[in-house]
Amino acid sequence: MSNNRLNITISSAVTPTRVGTSNRWMNWDDVVYCRNNGAEILCHMYNHYTGTEVLTISNEQLLSEFELAIDIFKEKGIDVSNVLVYSSSTGNNVRVQTVAAQVFS
């Protein structure tokens, strides 16, 4: 979202299962408002797995996570198919990128 006074662009990585579940996170109206006002909305998987938790789920589960997330964003009219944000602290990048490439461009 560009602030007219400061001309700053922002991106926000959104985890669908956390949207609106706490006053710490945006609700869907907030997400859509930000997108409509220039913010780049990115996908942060369906659930918020930590780096080590990603190691405990199968490639099929990862793929399902990505597909579920994209479907929810599509329902809200938000295209997030270009960028996925995930925890890469485990050194498990190649595995996640390989699976993500099946649904993200």
C-alpha positions in Angstrom: 0.0 0.0 0.0 1.5 3.3 -0.9 1.4 6.1 1.7 0.9 9.3 -0.2 3.0 11.3 2.2 5.9 8.8 2.4 5.4 6.9 -0.9 6.1 3.6 0.8 5.0 0.3 -0.7 4.2 -2.7 1.6 3.7 -6.4 1.3 2.0 -8.6 3.8 2.3 -12.4 4.0 -1.1 -13.7 5.2 -1.8 -17.1 6.8 -5.5 -17.8 6.0 -6.2 -19.8 9.2 -5.1 -16.9 11.3 -7.1 -14.1 9.5 -9.6 -12.6 12.0 -8.8 -15.1 14.8 -7.2 -12.5 17.1 -6.8 -8.8 17.4 -3.2 -9.4 16.5 -4.1 -10.2 12.9 -6.1 -8.6 10.2 -9.6 -9.8 9.3 -10.6 -10.5 5.7 -12.1 -7.0 5.3 -8.7 -5.6 6.4 -6.8 -7.8 3.9 -9.1 -6.8 1.0 -8.8 -3.1 2.1 -5.0 -3.3 2.0 -5.0 -5.0 -1.3 -7.4 -2.5 -2.8 -5.2 0.3 -1.6 -2.0 -1.0 -3.2 -0.6 -3.5 -0.7 0.9 -6.7 -2.1 -0.8 -9.6 -0.4 1.4 -12.8 -0.3 0.5 -16.3 0.8 2.1 -17.7 3.9 0.8 -21.3 3.6 -2.7 -22.3 4.8 -1.5 -23.0 8.4 1.5 -21.3 10.0 4.1 -24.1 10.3 7.5 -23.3 11.8 10.6 -24.5 9.9 10.9 -27.7 11.9 7.1 -28.4 11.6 7.4 -28.3 7.8 9.8 -31.3 8.1 7.0 -33.4 9.8 4.5 -33.2 6.9 4.6 -35.0 3.7 4.9 -33.5 0.2 1.2 -34.3 -0.3 0.3 -32.4 2.8 2.4 -29.5 1.7 0.7 -29.5 -1.7 -2.7 -29.5 0.0 -1.6 -26.6 2.2 -0.7 -24.5 -0.8 -3.9 -25.4 -2.7 -6.1 -24.7 0.2 -4.5 -21.3 0.8 -4.8 -20.3 -2.9 -8.5 -21.4 -3.0 -9.3 -19.2 0.0 -7.6 -16.2 -1.4 -9.4 -16.8 -4.8 -12.7 -16.8 -2.9 -11.8 -13.4 -1.5 -10.8 -12.1 -5.0 -7.1 -12.0 -4.2 -4.5 -13.5 -6.5 -1.6 -14.9 -4.6 -0.4 -17.4 -7.1 2.9 -15.7 -7.8 4.6 -15.7 -4.3 4.7 -18.0 -1.4 6.3 -17.1 2.0 7.3 -19.9 4.3 9.8 -20.7 7.0 13.1 -21.6 5.3 15.1 -21.9 8.5 15.4 -25.6 8.3 17.4 -25.7 5.1 14.5 -27.5 3.5 14.1 -25.0 0.7 14.5 -27.3 -2.3 11.7 -29.7 -1.1 9.3 -26.8 -0.3 10.1 -25.0 -3.6 9.6 -28.2 -5.6 6.2 -28.8 -4.1 5.2 -25.1 -4.3 6.1 -24.9 -8.0 3.1 -27.2 -8.7 0.7 -24.3 -7.7 2.7 -21.1 -7.5 4.2 -19.5 -10.5 
